[in-house]
Amino acid sequence: MPPSRPALPPLNALRAFDAVVRLGSVSAAASALDVAPSTITQHLRNLEDHLGASLFERSANAITPNARALAYAEAVRAGFDQLFAASEAISAGLSEAPIRLSAAPTLAGAWLARLIAQVEAEFPGVAIRCDFSPQPADVDADQVDIALRYGAGPYPGAVVEPLYTDVMAPVCTPRVAAGLAAPEDLVNALRIDTAETAPDGRSLWAWWAQQAAGDSLALALAQPGRWQVQGSAFTQALLLEAPAVAVMERGLIAGALASGALVAPIAAWVPAPCGYALVTARRRVLRPAAKRLKALIKRHASQALRQPE
């Protein structure tokens, strides 16, 4: 094991010392560092105690650095300059790095595209990388800034903020709905399925059927649908083009429902088995553009994606 370094002087003491030597007085250093003069004086005492040497000539109304202090100040200032330059280099590199967003495929919709466009308008030139996968990203190991996930995790080493929990039901076009008079008619319908499941492992179809109609229909709809699709936007596009039906959350298709393009033939909206969560790394500080995107997502979730009354 390599030998440990000797203990360094306290950083605040070094900052106070540097400020006093540069600015010429305790009062000026206190003003620059936004602390009381007595705090500066104590920091200087602590530094001298740590070094075991006097650094100042003191009189009733003044404090003057001695030759030892002036030489030490040059080294301290050079160290601060190097630390500042290294910190600036890291910050500059991070500011140029892309914002990495990972989201469940069901959230790949126009609403998220609008929020990303707003971030670009407010932070011109910002780079953004979006990954829509059913597999949860490790926000720490994968260097993901923001993850939007379905379900409560677990997400080790992360901060989890609930976004919203919606209601869900089978939806389709009015033309397809005309042939779906009863829940049992869904068994032979062209059902679109997804890889996302309820916490107990059941498909979303089986979950909905259990809540809406009981065990018999849940068992009948337990088998995967003939089509399996990831992404709410593409699922909605398929519903508008094909004679199919899919279990979807109401908030994600509110516009199509309001316009009548899609309808719920079996009017049984039930709470979704999971909610969506916003996940960020506990140890990573978000850059301004990423913070803004996070705030926009949370605001949109509270205003537009909340469970309807």
N, C-alpha and C positions, 0 to 999 in steps of 0.2 A: 504494500500500500504506500503511495507517495506521501511524503511528509506534509502535514497540514500547514497552511500559511499562517503567519502571525495575525492576530486580530487587527483589523483595520480600525482607524478612528471612526467615530460615529459620523454618518453622512451629514446630518444636520449641523454638527460642529464644524465640519469642513466647509459647508456652505456659508456659515456665519463668518468663519475666519476669512474666506475668500472675499466676501462682501465688505468686511471691515477694511482689509488691506486695499482693495480696489477703490472704495468710496471714501476712505479716510476717516470715518468716525462710526461709533456704535449707533448713533441716532440715524445716520443715513443708511446703514446696513439694515437696521430694524424696519425702516420705511420700505426699503426695497424688497425685503422678505416678508413683509406684512406680519411682523411679530412685535412684541414689546421689547424695548431696549434691555430690560432685565433678562429676557430670554437670550438675547445675543451675548450678554455678559456671562451668563451661565454656560452657554455653549463654548465660549472661549476658555473658561476655567476647565471645563471637561476635556477639551482638546489638550491643554497644557498638562493636565493630570495624566492623560493617556500617554503623552509623549515623554513625560518626566522632565520637561524643560520649559523655561519661561520664554514666551514669544513677544511680549509687549512690555514697554516701559509705561508705567501708570502714574498719573498725577491726579490732583483733585478734579480737574475738568477735562482731561484728555487721556487718550491711549495711543501710544505710538509703537508701531512694529519695530522690533530690533533687527539686526542683520540676519540672525537665524530665521526670523519670521519671513523676511523678504525673500530669502533663498527658498524657503519652504513653499511660499506662495506661488513662486514660478512653477514648481513641480505640481502643486495642487491645481493651478489653472490649466496646465498642460493636460493633466488627467481629466479634468472636467471637459476640456475641448475634445479630447478623444472619445469620451463617453457620449457627448452630445452628437458628434459626427457619426458614431456607430449607431446611435438610436435613430438619427435622421435617416440613415441608409436603410434600416429595417422598416421604418414607417413608410419611406418612399416605395420600397419593394412591395409592401402590403397594399399601398394605395393603388398600385398598378395591377395587383393580382385580381383575378375575377371573383365576383360574388358567386358562390356555389350554392345552388338551391336544389334540394332533393324533395320530391313530393310523390305522394300516392297517385297512381294514374287517374283516379277519379277526379282529381283536382286540376288536371290539365285542361283548363277551359279558358274561355274568352275573358272572364273576370280577372284571372291571374295575369293574362297577357296585358290587359289594360294597366294593371298595377306596375308591371315591369316597364311598360312604356312611360309611365309617369316618373319612375325612378330615373330613366334615361333623360327625360326632359329636365329634371332637377339636378342631375349629376351627369352632364354631357360627357360621353366617351367612356362611361363605366362599362367594364366587361362583366358579362353575366353568363354563367353556365347552368343549365337546367337539366335535371335528370329525373325522369318519371318512371319509377320502378316500384313493383309491389314489395321488393325487398328493402327493409329498413336500412338506411345508411347509418354507419357509426359516425356521428357528428364530430367526434374527436379524432379518431384514427383516419377517417376519410377526408379530413379537412373541409367538412361541409359547414357553411355558415348558418343556413336555415334549413330545417327539415319539416315538412308537413306530412304527418303520418296519420294513418287510420288505426285507432286503438290506443290504449294507455301504456303500451310498452311491454316489458321494461326497456328503458333506454339508459344503460350504464353511463355514468359520468356526464349526464346531460341535465339541462333545465327543461322541464316539461310544462307547457302552459296550455290548458284546454282551450280550444277554439270554439267549437259548437258541436251539438248533437242534433241531428235532423230526424225527420220522419221519412218513411219509405213505403213504396207500394209498386205493384206492376203498372207500367205505363206503355202506351202504344199510340198509334194514330187512330182517329175516329173510325176509319174504315176497318182496321183490324179489330177494334173494340166491338164492332157490331156482331162479331162471331164469338164473343166471350161473355155469355150471359150469366155464367155461374163460376165460382172458383175452380170447380172441377174441369172446366174447359181449358184451363191453363196447362193441364197435363200433356195434351197433344199439340199445344201451340209451339211455334218456333221460338224457343226461349234463348235469350242471350244471357250468358253467365259471366262471372268474373272470378279471378283467383282470390279475391278478398273474401274472408270468411268471418263468421261470428267467433267470439272467444272460445266457444265449445267445439270449434272446428266445422260446424255445419255451414253449408252454403247460405248465401243471402236469400236465395229462393226458399230453402227449407226454414230458415229463421222467420221470414215473413209469413209463410204458410202456417207455422206453429202458432204465431201470435194472432193471426187473422182468422184461422179456421180450425186449428187443432191438429192432433197427431196424424189423422188419416191423410189429409192433404200434404202435411209436411213429409210424410213417408213417400208419397207419390211424387213429390217434387225434389226428393233428395238426390236423384241422379243428375249429373251435370247436364246443362243444356247443350244442344248441338253446336251452338256457337259460343266461343269464349273470347271475350274482348277486354282489353285494358284501356281505360280512359273514358271519362264521362262524355267528352265532346264527340269522340268517334262513335260511342254507343248511341248517343242522341242522333247523330247523322244516319246511322244504320236504321234506327227506328223510323226515321222519316222516309227512308228509301225502300225498306224491305218489310214484308208482312211478319214482323217479329214483335216480341214483347220482352221487356227487361224490368227488373226491380231496380228502381233508382230513387235517390234521395231528392226530396222536393226542392230544396234550396238550389240544387245544381241544375234544375230544369225549369225554374220558376217562369222564365220568359216564354218557353214553349207551352207551358200549361196555361199561362195567361192569354196567349194568342189563340189557343185551341188547337195548335198543331199536334200536341200530345194530350192524352186524357188518361185518367185512371179508371179502367173499365170495372174493376172491383174496388169500390170506394172504401178501402180499408187501409188507411194510413197508420202504420205502427211505428213506435220508436226504433230507430236503428240500433243494432246491437252494440255499436261502438261510436264514440265521437272522434272528431279530428283534434289533433294536438299540434302545437308549434314547438319544435324541439331545437334547442341550441346548445352548444358546448359550454360546460360550466367554466372551463379555463380559458376560453377565447373571448377577447373583446371585439365586438362587431365594429367594423368601420362605418363611417357616417352613412354611406349609401345603403349598406346592409341593414343598419338600424332603421333607416327610412322605409325600406321594403318591409321589414318586420312590422313596423307601426301601421303601414297601409294594410297589410294582411289582417292584422288584429282588428282594425277599424272595419274593414269590409266584412269580416266574420261576424262582428257584433251587429252590424246594420243590415246585411243582406243575406247572410247564410244561417241566421238563427232559426231555430225551430218555429214554424208558424203557429199562431194562436189557434 
